[in-house]
Amino acid sequence: MNITSEEFFKRQTTLSEIGNEGQKLLQKAKVLVIGCGGLGSPVAIYLATSGVGTLHLVDFDTVSVSNLHRQVFFKTEDVAKSKAETLANEVKKRAPFTNVSFTNKAVDKNSILDLISSFDIVVDGTDSLPIKYVINDACVILKKPLIYGSLYKFDGYVATFNVQNKDGSFSCNLRDAFPKITTDIPNCEEAGTLNPIVGFIALLQVNEVLKLITKTGTLLTNQLLIYNALENSQFKMKLRKNESINIEEIFKNSDYSEKYCETQDASLLILASDFKKIKSDNSTEVISVLNHTDAPIPFKVHQKIPYRTFNVEGFNPDYDKKYVVICKKGITSYDVTLKLKEKFPQLTIFSLVNGIDNY
């Protein structure tokens, strides 16, 4: 079928605020989407079908069954396939005027500067706080605008960071809102999230990208929009530049690792190397507190008790056993371990450091 761009984008170019000139700006734009899950997948599809000319998708992960309820551009037959590659193929089916490519590698401090250097705009669709900060800091260093999005249960957060003002200065970035990486907020795998809020936030991110490219409307700069799906409410938190923060120095000295264990009692932790030595012992009992009981686990577990339903009061300990509690990143497993140790002081129990993600 021969499709022309004039026909494809007719409803969009009819808008006087966009028109043919705005569409040309979209076609010239190069956008990087980091994270191809709940946020990144609709972001990629909507940006492509809006006419963004060059799109690059980054995600190291594969599609899992528990992704499907909210990552709606993946299908059951996509389980175990690369998210980035699968999403790129979906873009190709829908957007004939977009050049899409992908990378199947995790983002880190060593790769981020090279990764973002050739793009006009970066969209953050990740669910890891350290990665969000490394993306933010790299965008500040390279003077790239960043469209930020994040989720926590029924709340969603959106902002457009690091946009250059007319006087040459830049708008607020993530560290102006939250100067340091917190260590006590689980990602959506462990905290849970509702399907619609994911789509809401992704589309707000798309909206920011389109406005930024076409120079239309008012951007979410110097503010953080917070939307709550349960109350259908939103408010904007005003941000102010913190001139005392030296992001280049932070980037130089930080490794951006997920140091959740820094505030945890070392006596309640077990390293993966030590766990591997005892996991097959008859005296060791492994308890998974992953909310998704069908999630793949790289070793045998004896009990699967979702974190959201874990009842410390109803737990019947066997004092002859060593217990190891596991989760995805070592956050909720530590919470359960700490509560069980407080309830049963004589119990031998550990939380797997950094969870199965780093096993």
Salt bridges, closest charged atoms under 4 A:
GLU21 OE2 - LYS24 NZ 3.55
ASP61 OD2 - LYS83 NZ 3.87
ASP78 OD2 - LYS75 NZ 3.59
ASP78 OD1 - LYS81 NZ 3.95
GLU90 OE2 - LYS75 NZ 3.07
GLU90 OE2 - LYS93 NZ 3.05
GLU90 OE1 - ARG94 NH1 2.54
ASP124 OD2 - LYS132 NZ 3.11
ASP137 OD2 - ARG175 NH2 2.76
ASP176 OD2 - LYS241 NZ 3.65
GLU208 OE2 - LYS211 NZ 2.71
ASP255 OD1 - LYS259 NZ 3.52
GLU258 OE2 - LYS329 NZ 3.27
GLU313 OE1 - LYS343 NZ 2.99
ASP335 OD2 - LYS339 NZ 3.08
ASP357 OD1 - LYS328 NZ 3.18
ASP357 OD2 - LYS329 NZ 3.12
